[in-house]
Amino acid sequence: MFTFFSRPRADQAWFSAGPASSYPDLSPGGESAALSDPRPCGADAVPGCKVFSVPKGDVAAASEVSLSEVYEGADLRDQVVVFQYRGKFHAIDHQCPHSSFPLSRGTPFDIEDFGIVLSAGITCPKHGWSFDLFSGMGDRGTYKLKTWEVELRPAKGASGDGQEKEVWVRRKQRIG
């Protein structure tokens, strides 16, 4: 028996966040807008993000939350925001670690130094605090935004050309 390997926990499982084509690319273009603001995607205008409720003990019970149900003061625990920014998919905790404000109202931006894009971030509109989308580090204090793992997989039933992709998300693994 190998004692070094443990069984995967239920909260380490992946869940599908839908087809990649249902997420508009939130590349910066003029005025900044909140993640939840509608943007053109194909022939329709859709919100720039999706919010999912993911119970810690049962990832199979993950379900999409309507953005109309998201408001300040709502219970945002166990919720994740999924969006595409500059061609890369991101998944982050829905609540700001500083003020528990819904980050679906936040604004994505580029983190630059001397005109060179180093990373991407999101600004919470309640207090203006910003967080790196890759590391989760905040620009003030020791607050850290929880980031989730994102993976693009071929969609079920897609043709062999691999064009149709599906977005899969899970909580980041803790090591140690």
Secondary structure as UniProt FT lines:
FT   HELIX           10..12
FT   STRAND          15..19
FT   HELIX           20..22
FT   TURN            35..36
FT   STRAND          38..41
FT   TURN            42..43
FT   STRAND          44..47
FT   STRAND          49..53
FT   HELIX           59..61
FT   STRAND          63..65
FT   HELIX           67..69
FT   TURN            72..73
FT   TURN            77..78
FT   STRAND          79..85
FT   TURN            86..87
FT   STRAND          88..93
FT   TURN            97..99
FT   HELIX           103..105
FT   STRAND          107..113
FT   TURN            114..115
FT   STRAND          116..123
FT   TURN            125..127
FT   STRAND          130..132
FT   TURN            133..135
FT   STRAND          137..138
FT   TURN            141..142
FT   STRAND          147..154
FT   TURN            156..157
FT   TURN            160..161
FT   STRAND          165..171
//
